[in-house]
Amino acid sequence: MLNHNYITELLKSKDIVLNQIIENEKEVELHISQVQKPHKCPICGSVTSKIHDYRIQRVKDIPIIGKKTYLVLRKRRYVCKKCGKKFFEHVNFLGKHQRMTSRLAAYIISQLSNLSSMKEVARQTNVSAWAVMRLFDKVSPTQKIEEFSFEAICIDEFKGNAGGAKYQCIVVDPVKKQIVEILKDRRQDVLIEYFKKLRDRERVKYFICDMWIQQRYILKMQRK
């Protein structure tokens, strides 16, 4: 049986509550919910904590110990007391209308650099070959790094175990909502080598990262 504390490492969030684990020889289901907190209405901007109902959403995640892995999220739907708008709570690790977690998408892209066959990547990650192809199209492997310059840059690490490193780093354009690059490691020297090659990096207005010290160093470098 899996350790219940694994979910905290899995999603890197203390806001996640693990309710149940269902496991068999081929699959693992992690039944989760989020800590309840006030949400802002997308229509009028009023803050509400009133829950209208719940929805169960089952999404794919990175395989655990070689098994197909699913997150079964009990997601709240709030109702605005002012305008009556009903809306679902925000989920950091899941994009709108997505059937897989963001970290699984990043993991699939990282695996494409190690495996030549999209079919094999699809088999290992429990998705269709068509889904792998769609993700590959979001990355521009022919883009010259020297010409990379966005108004905003977002970086984060994820546990992928690719290329011998335990953690990789993903670089995202948050405006276009596109994955730009998957770096082989999250180490400071790897990040410095990558970002030093960016032309006109002083033009970047927004640099989004968490408070991990290696990423904060890159933020300081961007400001120089």
N, C-alpha and C positions, 0 to 999 in steps of 0.2 A: 504493500500500500504506500502511496506517495505521502510525503511529509506535508502537513497542512500549511506550514509556513512557506512552502514553495511558491504559492500564489503571489506573495509579496515581492519576491525576486522576479517572478515571471512578468509581472506587469509594472514593476517599479513604482508602486503607488500604495500609500497607506490608506487610501480611500476605498480600497477594495475589500469586501468581506467574502470569505469563502464559506459557503453554506453546506456544500456536500461534494464528495468525490465519488463518481461511479466509474469503476474500472473493470475491464475484462481483458482477454488475451490480445485483442486487437485495438481497442479504443480506450481513451481516457476522457471523461466528461468532468469538467470543473464547473460546478454550479455556483455562480457568484452574484453579488449585488454590490451597489455602491453605497457608501455612507451618505445618508440623506443630508442635503444642505439647500439653502434657498437658491432659486434660479430666477434669472431676469426674463421677463416676457419678451419674445422676439418682435412683438407688434408694438406695444405701448411702453415697454421698458420698465414696468412695475415689477417689484420683487415679490415672489410668492413661494410659499412652502406647502400649499395645498395640493395634495395628490388626488388625481382624478381616477386613475386606474393603473394597471401594470401590463407589460407585454413581455413574453419570453422570447429572447432572441438567441439563436444558436449560431455561433461563428467558428470558423477554423482558426487554429493557432499552430505555432511551431510544434512539430512532433516531440513527444516526451518519451524517452527510453525506447525509441523506435516505434511507438504506437501513434495512431491517428489521434489528434488532440482537438477537443472542442471546448469552447467557453460557452456556457449556457447562462446568459445574463438575464436576470429579472429586472427589467428596466422600468422606471417610473414614468408616468405621464402626468405632468402638472397641469393645473388650470389656473389661469390668471383671474384673480378676484375682481380686477378692475374692468377688463374688456372681455373676459370669458374665453380667451384663446387657450386651446389645449396644445401642449407641446411636450416632447420627450426630453428627459434630462440629458445633459452633455456627457459624452463618453470619450475620454482622451485617447484611448487606444484603438478607437474604431471610427473610421470615416463614415460619412453619410451614405446610406444604401450599400454599404460594404458587407461582404459575406466572409471576410477574413480580417484578422487584426492587422494593424499597421506594421507591427514587428514581423509578422509572417511575410508580408509583401517585401519588406526590406531584406529579410532572410533569403527569399527566393531570388532576388536580384543578385545578392552576394554569391549564391551558389552558381549562378550562370557564369561567373568568372572561373569556376573550378570544374564545371561539367559542361561538355560541349552539347549534350543532348537536352533539349527542352523537355522531351518526353520523360527522361530520367529524373530531372528536377521535379516535374509534376508528380511522378510516382512517389518520390521521397517525401514530398510535402503535402500530399493528399489533396491536390487541386488538379484541374484539367490542364492539358497542354495549351488550350486556348487562353486560359487565365494567365499562364506564364508568358505567353506571347504578348498579351495586352500590357503586362507589367514591363516587359522588355522594351516595348514601344515608348514608355514614359521616360526612359533613360536615353540620353544622346551620347553613345560611346565614341562618336566621331568628333564631338565638340572639343576644341583645343582649350586646355586648361588656362592658357595665357589670355584667352579672350573671354573668360568667364567673369561676368560682372553683373550682379543683381542689386536691386534696391534693398532687398532683404535676404539674409541667409539664416537658415535654421540648421543646427546640428544636434545630434543626439547619438548615444551609444546604444547598442543592443547586443544581447547574448546570442551569437550565431555559431561559434566554434568553427569558423571557416579559415582556411589557410594557416592553421596552427595557433591562431590567436583566440583567446576566450571571448573577447568582445570586439566588435567592429563599430565603425562610426558611419552614420548616414548623413549626407549633406542634401538639404532640401531647399527648393525655391518655394517659400510659403505663399507667394503671390500667385504664381502659376500652378501651384499645388503639384509640382513635379519633383521626382527624385533626380538629383543631379549626379551624385557619385556615391559609391560605397567604398569607404577606405578600409584597408585590410586590418587595421588596428586602431585603437583609440589612444595609443600612447602619444605623449606630447611631441616627440620628435617626428612622428608620422603626420600629426596635425600641422606642425610648423612647416614641414616640407611642402605640404599641399597648399596651405594658405599663402606662403611666401611667393608662390608662382602666380597668384592671382593679380592680373593687371588692374591698375586703378582701384585697388581695394578700398581706398579712402572714400570712394563714392558711395559705399554701402552705408545706408542710413540706419538700418536695423540689423542687429546680430542677436539671434535668439538661441539660448542654450540654458542648461540647468546650472546648478551651483557647484558642479564637480570642478576641482581645482585646475585640471588640465584644460577644460573648455574655457574657464575664466581667463586663463593665460592667453588664449587665442583672442579673446575679446579685447584684452589690453593691447595685443599686437595690432589688432585692427584699428585701434584708435591712434596709433603712432603715425 
